[in-house]
Amino acid sequence: MGASGSRVAEKPSQAVLETAKQVTEAHQKMMDQMGRVIIGQQDVMELMLMALFCRGHCILEGVPGLAKTLMISSLSQLLSLEFGRIQFTPDLMPSDITGTEILEEDQATGKRVMRFVRGPIFANMVLADEINRTPPKTQAALLQAMQEYHVTVAGIHHELDLPFFVLGTQNPIESEGTYPLPEAALDRFMFKIKVDYPTLDEEIDIAQTTTSKPLEQLDAVLAREDLLRMQEVVRDVIVAKPVASYAVRLVRATRPRVEGNPPFIRQYLTWGAGPRACQALLLGGKAKALLEGRPHVAIDDVRFVAKPAMRHRLVTNFTAESENVSTDDIVGQLLDELPEAV
């Protein structure tokens, strides 16, 4: 069982208690609605929701045909958010996503003026499809917007409407002609979510459903204002010191140069996770608790988000690659071996 408690032994605020109940009800409604168009992938959809409530961004990695795009567009319908899709290609320029200034003639005065035309990034939920297929300068333009919530064109800042949520997708099969995101860029994403093949029964249902009737329209569950309020309340969810300690110890245990860390860390990793991983674990834990109607974080909440929060923040070495040891294997072994209390 996970530990729980308050930061200074105070009770959770009334706002947190009320919001926790609302989030639980909205979560159930959203999962029911998503189940009308998406079969399976429950954990994937839950992690996307958790990142959204934390104002984080996600990378979804999976082979083609696993409904990644459909999940993202369906989520935007449920939350009444403006959805934008950017298909990343090698010839995509930064201005193709941020927007550009055009010269326009004023019909009344005859004068020519510059007018900014907004790009597809000006949406609440942006699908960055195959983000690793575009050059680094275009990736950097997207990452700046993710971090700063504005774009700069011709020296002028243009604010993005909140909430702003980026979901990048990657195809793990093909590497030719791609520009892998560097570790510093990957660190900007709260979660890296792996989308796996469905089970046999789920795939039978998918085959029957998608070949017999058109997709259903989904009903909105949350308004934009409700989502913004919930994003504020997530940070007020209580984290007891033992839970925070466990999250930090888990992250520090991935660093091969820290004395006393397990031998397999030094054997398989070149670099461990940084402080952003601690933030992702605790914020993700807060969102998980809120989805379940709890005003406090348990250690089990931290364990639930450990792999998506850390798998893209660890750098494996040649030994790990030659022995086919993944970052998920390393995090899984840490979860088995690291004691919950010290």
N, C-alpha and C positions, 0 to 999 in steps of 0.2 A: 504494500500500500504506500502511496506517496504521502509525504509530509505536507502539512498546510498550516497556515496561520497568518497573522498580520505582521506588518513591518514594525509597528510600535505597540502591538497588542490592542489596537483600536478596532472597532467594528467597521465593517464595510459601510460606505455611505448609502443613503436611501436611493440616490440616483443609480448607483451600481446595482443594487438589488432589483430595482425596477427594470433597468436595462437588461440585466441578465435574463429575466423572465421573458422580456420582449424578444431578445435575440434567440432564445431557445425556441419560442413559438415560430418566429420567422424562419429559423434554420430548418425546422421540420417541414414547414410549408414549401420552402425552396427545394428541399430534397425530394419532396413528393412531386413538385412540378417538374423538376429535372428528370425524374424517373419516367415521365411521359415521353421524353425524347432521347434520353441517354440510358442505356442498359449497362449496369455495373459501374465501375470507376468511382465508387463512393468515397474512398480516401482521397482521390485526386480532387474531386469537387469540394470536399471539406477543406483540404489544404488551400485551395484557391480562395475560398471564403475567408479563411483565417488570415491569409495574407492581405486580402482586401480590407478587412476590419482593422488591420495593423498599419494600413497605408504603405504596405510593402509591394514589391513586384516579384514576379515568378518567371522561371524558365521551365517549360514543359518539354521533356525529351521523350520521344517515342517514334516508332516507325510510322510510315504513312497509313492512313485509313483507320486510326483509332479514335476518331471523333474529337480531336483536340480543338479544332476550329469550332465545331458545333457546340462543345461545352462552353467555350468562351462567349460566343454570341448568345447562347441561351442564358448564361448568367447575366449578361447585360440587359436582356429583356426582363428578367425577374427583378432587377433593381432599377428599372426605368432610367438606364444610363445610355448616353450616346456612345455608339460603338463605331470604332474605326479600325480598318485593316490595312496593313502595309505589307506588301509582298516584297521581301528583300531580295535583290538581285545584284550581281557584280557591278552593273552600271548605275546603280541608284546613288544619287548625290544628296548631301545634307539638305539642300533646299527642297528636294523632292518630298521630304517628310516634315520639315519645319515650316515651309512656306517661303515665299519670295516677294519682292517688291516689283510691281509692274508700272510702266509709264502709261498714264491714262489722261485723256483730254477732257477737261470740264466743258460740257456742252453749253453751259450758260455764259462762261467768260472766255472760252477758247484757250485757256491756259492749260499747260500740261503739268500734272502733279504725279507724285509717286504714291501708289496705293499698295498696302500689304495684303496679299492673298494668303489666307491661312492654309497650312498643309494638313494632312490627315492626322497628324499628332494632336491636333486640337479636338480631342474627344475625351470622354470620361474613361473609357476602357479601350485600350489600343492593343490589337493583336499584331505583334511583330513576327510575321511568319518567316521561318527559316532565317533567323537573325544572323547566323554565322555565314551567310552567303553574300554579305555586302562588305565593302572595304572598311578598314578601321575608322576613317574619318566620318563615315556615315553612322557607324555604330556609336562613335563618340558624341555625335549630335543628339542621338536618342538618349544616351546615358546622362548627358547634361540636363536634359529635360526631366528625366526621372529623378535626378537628385535635387534640382533647383526649382522645379515646377514653373519654369518659364523658358522661352527661347529668345535668343538675341539675333536680330536681323538688322543689318546696317546700323549697328550701335543702339538699337531701340529694343527694350525689353517688352515682350508680349507674354502676359500671364496666362497660364493654363487654368481651365476651369476645374475645380475640385468637385468630387474626388477624381484623382488621376491614377490609373492603374494600368501597368504595362505587363503583358504576358508574351514573352518571347518563346518561340518554338524552335526546336532543333531536331534534325533527323540523324540518329546515331549511325546509320548505315554508310552513307556516302561522306567521304572526307575530301574528295578531289574537287578543287575549285571553291573551297570554303576558306573563311578567315576566322579561325577559332577565337572566341572572346578571351582576352588575357585574364589572368587571375584577378587583377585589380578591378576589371570590369565585371567579372562574375560575382565579385564580392558585393556589388551594388544590389544584387538580386537577393531578396529575403530567403526564398526557397528555390531549390531545383527539384522539380517533381517528375518522377519517372512514370510514364504512362505505359503499362504493360498490356499484353494480349488479354482478351477476356477469357473467362472459363468456358468449358465446352457448352454448358447449359446457356450461359449468357450469349455465346456466339450463335447458337441455334435461334434464340429469341431475336437477336439482331438481324439475322438472315431473313427470318419470317416477317418481322415488323417492317423493315426498310424496303421490302419488295412487295408489300401488300397495300400500304396506305401512305399518304403524304404525312409529313411531320406536322404535329399539332402546334397551334399557337399557344404560347405560355402567358399566364396572367402575372402582372407585376405584383410582387410581394412587399417590397419596401420602396418608399419614395427616397429621392436623393437627399432630402433634408434629414430623414431618419437615419440614413447611412452615415452622414457626416456627424450626427450626434453620437452614434454608436462608436465611431472611430475615436471620438474624444473620450468616451467612457472606458474604452478598452484599457487605456493607460492607468486608470484608477483601480483596476483589479489588483488585489493584494498579493504580494509575493513575500512569503516568510523567508527569513535569512537562511535557514537550511536548504530551501529550494533554490535560492539564488546561488548559494555556495556550491550546490551540486552542478548547476549549469556552468558555472565558471570553472570548476574543477574538470568537468567533462571537456571543455574547450582547451584548457591548459594541458590536459593529458595528451593532446594531439601534437604537441610541439616536441620534435626530436631532440632539441638542444636543452630541454629542461631536465635537470637531474632528477632521477627517481621515477621517470616515466617508464611504462612497460617496454621491454626489449623490442617487441614487434613494431612499436612506433618508430624507433630508430632504424629498424630493418627495412621498413617499407615506405616511409615518408621523408620527403626532402623539406617540406614546409608544413606547418600546422595551421590551424585556424586562428584568426585574429579576433580583436574585441567585437567586431560586428557580429560574429557568430554568437557571442554571449547575448547581445541584444536580440538577435533573431530567436534564440531559444526562449528567452523570457517573454518577449512579445508574443511569440507563437503560443507559448503556454497560457498566456493571459487570454488570447482569443479562443483557445480550446476550452478553457474553463468557462468563458462567457457563453460559448455555443451550448454547453451542457448545463447552463443555468447556475453556475457556481461563482461566487464573488472572490474566490481565492484560487491560487495555482497549486497544483499538486505535482510531485516529482514525476508521476506517470504522464502528465501533460508535457513536461520537458522531454521525456523519453519518446513520446509520440512524434515530436517534431525534430528529433535529433538528426535523423538521416537527411531529410529534405533541407534542413538548415545548415548542414555541415558537409554534405557530399561534394559540393562544388568549391569548397574552401580549403580542401586538402590537396596537396601536390605530391603524387606518388613518384617513386624513383624507378630505376630500371629493374631492380629486383622484384618489385611489386608487379610491374608489367610482364616480366618474364614468367612469373609464377601465377599470373592471372588473378592477382589480388586486387579487388576494387576498393574504392573509398567506403562503399557501403559495408564491405566485409570488415574493414578496420573499425568503423563506427560501431557496428554490431558487436564486435569483440570487446570494445571499450564498455559498451552498455552492459555486457555480461560480467565484466571484471571490476568495474569501478564501484566501490561501495557507496551507498546512498548517503551515509553519514560518516563523519570523521570524528 
